[in-house]
Amino acid sequence: MTKLKTGLGRGLDALINQHNLKDNYEPAKFAEIEKDDGKQVDILAKIPVEFISSNPFQPRMTFEPEAFEELKKSILSNGLIQPVTVRRFGGDNNYQLISGERRLRACRDIGYKEIPAYIMKVDSDETMLALALIENIQREKLNPIEIGMAYKRLMDECHLTQEQIADQIGKDRTTVANSVRLLKLPVQVRESLIKEVISSGHARALINLPSEEMQIEVLKKIIDGNLSVRKVEQIVKKIMLSTEPPNRTIKFTSQTTSYSSSISDIEDKLRKLFGTKVICKQKNDGTGEITIEFYSNDELERLFELFEIISKSYN
């Protein structure tokens, strides 16, 4: 059996930080891998396919038939290049899958009796969940909704912050946050994203619309007109600029009523200056806030450059 040099078994952080088998280990040839002795952990060994139970934390919801058939052909031609990952579970010679659902299904369909697997020491369901989700996010081609749901489960059930998740999977925190935000979209939009009728860029643009009705209406326009992400961002921006924001009513005492028209004028001037929606709110004591909205990373960068230009003009 091939022994793995890992820091496993020392808690969730140690387990996840070093759990990147694809980058750290070269899979051994199948003929060179020994059968599992039923005792050791953190090893690469051959195990019977029939003794592997499914992963209760599997983040994948859909399996594309064409891709699955291609995987089977690849395994038949080249063997299983990347072993599955399992933990010992439920008694002797029983295992629970951590990652590799598609690979395991493909090997079963082909008729393999044994399969190479990394056998890891995983003592808690929380650790099992974190490993299963992170492993799948890193390796498998999950759709954007599956990824968002995986991030959400890591936050809710494993108590990881977005920063911690981003660090473990090699992404920035904004990417994690945007993926989780996709889950707020209505079912019709999420299904279109899963089926690849629209892209993640389309979906992120739709998130900024204030109601599900508007999101679905623009979704129909995307599908009917085969609109680009850029075009959708422009449509959303136009809608947002023309839509009255909720709770926008500003209450003034009799002494400050004269300010109502000037607030509106200031908003209009700022909208023209920044090229985006601006909301001014003023309290009775004269204090208040100005909100400048943006609808994409590109637009945020544009606003930042504009702020720099304005700042330099006053220096």
Buried (B, 14 or more C-beta within 10 A) or exposed (E): BBEBEBEBBEEBEEBBEBBBBEEEBEBBEBEEBEEBEEEEBBBBBBBBBEBBEEBEBBBBEEEEEEEBEEBBEEBEEEEBEBBBBBBBBEEEEBBBBBBBBBBBBBBBEBEBEBBBBBBBBBEEEEBBBBBBBBBBBBBBEBBBBBBBBBBBBBBEBBEBEBEBBBBBBEBEBEBBEBBBBBEEBBEEBBEBBBEEEBBBBBBBBBBBBEEBEBBBBBBEEBEEEEBEBEBBBBBBBEBBEEEEEEEEEBEBEEEBEEBBEEBEEBBEEBBEEBBBBBBBBBEEEEEEEEEBBBBBEEBEEBBEEBEEEEEEEEE
